[in-house]
Amino acid sequence: MQPEEVKAIIEAGIENSEATVTADGNKYTAVVVSDVFEGMSMVAEQKMVYALLNEHIQSGAIHALTIKAYTPEEYQKL
């Protein structure tokens, strides 16, 4: 699975999101920015992203996934 495919799944599943996905083999890191995350806990944000990719995780196409989710304001402060 290519990083671009993971990016497309995330952006299609989370409203007004922008994702940056990198991969090292089948270990992925996703940085997701969306105003949808406003007021959500970190666990809730990660669950939202995992739910979109769960079938690929279960199939083994994605072995490991690191998620960094931010609101636009949080991301600007980085």
Protein Blocks (a to p, Z undefined) as FASTA:
>chain_A
ZZklmmmmmmmmpghiacddddehjaccdddddfklgopafklmmmmmmmmmmmmmmnom
ambdcdddddfklmmmZZ
